Amino acid sequence: TGLLAGKRGLVLGVANNRSIAWGIAKSAHAHGAELAFTYQGEALKKRVEPLARELDARVIGHCDVTDPASIDAVFAEAAKAFPEGIDFVVHCIAFSDKDELTGRYIETSEGNFTKSLLISCYSFTAIAQRAEKIMRPGGSLLTLTYYGAEKWMPHYNVMGVAKAALEASVRYLAADLGPKDIRVNAISAGPIKTLAASGIGDFRYILKWNEYNAPLRRTVTIGEVGETAAYLISDMSRGMTGEILHVDAGYHVVG
Ligand code: 0WD
């Protein structure tokens, strides 16, 4: 029983127990979902395996989204692990060279622009292509974005541009997959101290700024993002697709 009873899916982007992907996985599991994780490289495998055990989740292999063969491989594994098909994929992956997550956007190099857009934006489309083949009707795809897609934010730079493209791709994917009864949505999360966030210039200041200015006068937790994610991958949200939901203590109404 539970909101997600009988639902099976993949969570991509667990790096450690501070990852937003981990918050989502915990909520999904608590609501009855069956999970599979991927990891990026051997170093993360050691961190992801014990976390997966905590949630009875399968670990279906290494997935580096810059390597299409590794995406194919994990989807082949997912098809084996869940022969009846999958019901959701949660994409919590982003990257930019941290030397360019400080100072002026105008300094962005072509190499880091391309890599940031590939990993932080295109990878969601690449994953949707594979997911479409094994997803059951009623399924959903979910990604993570940030307010820096909508407005200039200090130091967010090329990631803001990548997130804007990611949000646009949520709308295009929603239109493509809607006729198959597959939904595509995003959560725009407020700032949370994670490994990826620690690469962003002045991140502690951004957290404080949100605490002082967000309507709820605080930041959000990975557990809160997880609960909203559980709703978005559940049938409770079956009328919603192409949506960007803010889980940011309301910051977007004042920022
Ligand atoms: O404040 C925050 N932390 C926010 C994060 C606010 C709003 C949105 N987000 C987004 C991020 O942009 C990202 O899309 O949430 C998503 C998850 O990020 P996170 O939980 O903040 O960060 P983290 O725990 O570091 O997970 C991101 C992971 C990588 O971790 P590291 O830190 O090792 O780069 O993305 C994965 C990796 O596991 N990743 C990749 N996975 C496959 N292939 C790749 C890749 N090439 N690159 C990064």
Boltz pocket constraint, residues with backbone or C-beta under 6 A from the ligand:
constraints:
  - pocket:
      binder: B
      contacts: [[A, 13], [A, 14], [A, 15], [A, 16], [A, 18], [A, 19], [A, 20], [A, 21], [A, 40], [A, 44], [A, 63], [A, 64], [A, 65], [A, 66], [A, 91], [A, 92], [A, 93], [A, 94], [A, 95], [A, 119], [A, 144], [A, 145], [A, 146], [A, 147], [A, 187], [A, 188], [A, 189], [A, 190], [A, 191], [A, 192], [A, 193], [A, 194], [A, 195], [A, 196], [A, 197]]
      max_distance: 6.0
